[in-house]
Amino acid sequence: LEKVLKTDPQVKLEVRTPDAYQGGMESFDVVVVDGVNPARVGNGRFVLVNAAPGDVPIEVLGRLESPVIMDWDRNHPIMRQIDFAKVAIEEAMRVRPLAPGKTLVEAQGGPLIYLLEERDRKAVFFGFDLFRSDFPLRVAFPLMLSKSLRWLHPAGLDQSSLQLATGQSILLPVEHGVTSATVTVAAGNRPYS
């Protein structure tokens, strides 16, 4: 996980031990919690890998041995071009989400990858230990992790994010719950919705 994060040119990585993390975002854009369950993470944007911190509304019901992947969301921006057809996982957390969100990868027994979307917290939850699966060995892994980071924290409107090819879409951050927006172009002030 750390190696993949280091290869992303838009990621400045700082690694902390579980003892040093007291929850919260501090000054970070996204916090990755891997394999530990702090009592609380608080509000913010998180990637939770094989972790269900105490204040995250995900109930751990037990374990799933060699879960069989039933389906995955091929249309969500994080999941485009991602194939889970032959991903093998030795063991996963059997969970029940207790807050609004979206299942990205579903196995017999419950979600394996889930997007948690609360008013003040967004998280991508991976309910399995990456070292007990072959997912990190697949091309899909760094791609999905990169897309997850951009979904959690879309690029700001700096110059690099405004350099687009004709016809390329731009991702603009909006508050949680916003379902529509209107864009007005400079030439003619013609609105688009």
SVG drawing of the C-alpha trace seen along z (x, -y; Angstrom):
<svg xmlns="http://www.w3.org/2000/svg" viewBox="-30 -37 37 57">
<polyline fill="none" stroke="black" stroke-width="0.4" points="0.0,0.0 2.8,-2.4 4.7,-1.7 1.7,-2.3 1.0,-5.6 4.6,-6.7 4.4,-6.2 1.5,-8.7 3.1,-12.0 0.1,-13.9 0.5,-12.2 2.8,-13.5 2.9,-10.5 3.6,-10.7 3.6,-7.4 2.7,-7.3 2.6,-4.4 -0.8,-3.5 0.3,-4.8 1.0,-8.3 -2.4,-8.6 -5.0,-10.1 -7.8,-10.4 -8.9,-13.3 -7.5,-14.8 -4.9,-17.2 -3.6,-19.0 -3.9,-16.0 -6.3,-15.8 -6.9,-12.0 -5.9,-9.7 -5.2,-6.0 -5.9,-3.6 -4.4,-0.2 -5.1,2.9 -5.6,1.0 -8.8,0.0 -8.4,-3.4 -11.2,-4.3 -12.1,-7.1 -11.1,-8.8 -13.6,-11.7 -14.7,-13.7 -12.8,-13.8 -11.8,-11.7 -10.4,-8.2 -9.2,-5.1 -9.9,-2.2 -8.1,1.0 -9.1,4.0 -10.1,1.5 -13.3,0.5 -12.6,-2.3 -15.1,-2.6 -16.8,-5.8 -17.2,-4.6 -20.8,-3.3 -19.8,0.1 -20.7,3.1 -18.3,6.1 -20.4,9.3 -17.5,11.8 -15.2,13.1 -15.8,14.5 -13.5,17.3 -12.5,17.2 -15.4,14.8 -16.8,15.3 -17.2,12.0 -20.7,11.8 -20.7,8.4 -19.1,5.0 -20.2,1.5 -18.8,1.0 -20.2,-2.5 -18.9,-4.3 -16.0,-6.7 -13.7,-4.7 -14.6,-1.4 -14.4,-2.3 -11.9,0.0 -11.5,2.1 -12.1,5.9 -12.7,8.1 -13.6,11.2 -10.6,13.3 -9.5,11.5 -8.8,14.0 -9.3,13.0 -8.4,15.5 -10.4,13.8 -12.5,10.7 -14.5,8.9 -18.2,9.6 -19.8,6.2 -23.0,4.4 -22.9,0.7 -25.0,-1.5 -24.9,-4.7 -25.6,-5.9 -23.2,-4.8 -22.6,-2.5 -21.3,1.0 -18.6,1.1 -17.7,4.8 -20.2,7.4 -19.5,10.9 -21.7,13.6 -22.1,12.4 -21.9,8.7 -19.8,5.8 -16.1,6.1 -15.5,2.6 -17.9,-0.1 -18.1,-3.9 -19.3,-5.6 -20.9,-9.0 -21.9,-11.0 -22.3,-14.7 -18.9,-15.3 -17.1,-12.1 -16.3,-10.2 -14.5,-6.9 -13.5,-4.1 -13.7,-0.9 -11.7,2.2 -13.0,5.0 -10.0,7.3 -6.2,7.5 -4.5,6.6 -1.7,9.1 -4.3,11.9 -5.4,11.3 -3.9,11.1 -5.5,7.7 -2.2,5.7 -0.6,7.9 -3.1,6.7 -3.0,3.6 -6.4,2.6 -5.0,2.0 -3.0,-1.2 -5.6,-2.4 -8.4,-1.9 -6.4,-3.4 -5.6,-6.5 -9.2,-6.9 -10.3,-6.5 -8.0,-9.3 -9.4,-11.6 -12.9,-10.7 -12.3,-11.5 -10.4,-14.7 -11.0,-16.0 -8.2,-18.2 -8.5,-21.8 -8.8,-24.4 -5.0,-24.8 -3.5,-25.3 -2.5,-21.6 -6.1,-20.4 -7.4,-23.0 -5.3,-21.6 -7.8,-19.5 -8.1,-18.1 -11.1,-19.0 -14.1,-17.0 -12.4,-15.8 -14.5,-16.2 -13.6,-18.0 -14.4,-16.9 -15.6,-19.8 -16.0,-19.2 -19.5,-20.0 -21.0,-19.7 -22.5,-16.4 -26.1,-16.0 -25.8,-18.3 -27.6,-16.7 -27.4,-19.3 -25.3,-22.3 -25.3,-25.0 -22.2,-26.0 -22.1,-29.3 -19.5,-29.8 -17.9,-33.1 -18.8,-33.4 -22.5,-34.3 -23.1,-33.3 -25.1,-30.3 -25.8,-28.0 -25.4,-24.3 -26.9,-21.9"/>
</svg>
